[in-house]
């Protein structure tokens, strides 16, 4: 083996003089091949060109934790692996602009004059009567109560035990015969929604309800919506209800509807206030609405048992 190369000095080195190795010492006899030299024609050398290579880079505006790794193979296919943080989403669709629903305003009676009012479903001495706001356009067109598919009235009747199955709107007129229940509205004329009614006609409608209940005398009335009870309260008390005075459920006896004074006095129908069933009323969750409706359903079931109520046959129903 050759010894380590050294620089020969035959004479002292002057300042500024460069030392150079001798020709025989410039290149070792067993020097390692440089990176630019081709690999030896060995098996490993031939196999090396098929190895995968991995390149990792970061985009200029990428999150520090968001990287892209490219892997190339013999078939020149690239596999991209992306790691995102919770704060970054790649290729996310652009958010759609929010479209706000334009609020409805008062609509005169003439706007829906082509639609007929809904027929009241009333009989004397029912266990309860439901009071809605007014018929919607689809309800008036169908001629059956709560006919809009987004309305939860018939669903809540079933889930609260008021009916033994979920009825169709077309079965609304069977309520008295099969369940000893009825239905009416505080305003008879149709509209798109309650916002198209005036406060004055809502309050006036409360007086019409009092007259109906004096005539038919149901044991209880179920007010289907806070806005309806607010109008009835204003009619009875001459002022708006305060926030601390409103509550769902049974109301005080002094608020019974259809009371009759005098010798043939009648204490009136008990009042139960429950939630609106409109699909637009989303201030309460479905479970919360069911919890408010359920006590009334339990009371009605109990009264049916106490009365010994038996559903009427179709023949008996036709005689009514």
ABEGO torsion letter per residue (X at the ends): XBBBBBBBBABBBBBGBBBBBBAAAABBAABBBBAABBBBBBAAAAAAAABBBBBBBBBAABBAABBBBBBBBAAGBBBBBBBBBAABBBGBBBBBBBBBBBBBBBBBAAAAAABBBBBBBBBBGBABBBBBABBBAAAAAAGBBGABAABAAAAAAAAAGABABBBBAAAAAAAAAAAGBBBBBABABBBABAAABBAAAAAAAAAAAAAAAAAAGBABBBBBEAAAAAAAAAAAAGBBBBAAABBBEBBBAAABBGBBBEAABBAEBBBBBBBBABAABAABBAAAAAAAAAAAAAAAAAAAAAAGBBBBBAAAAAAX
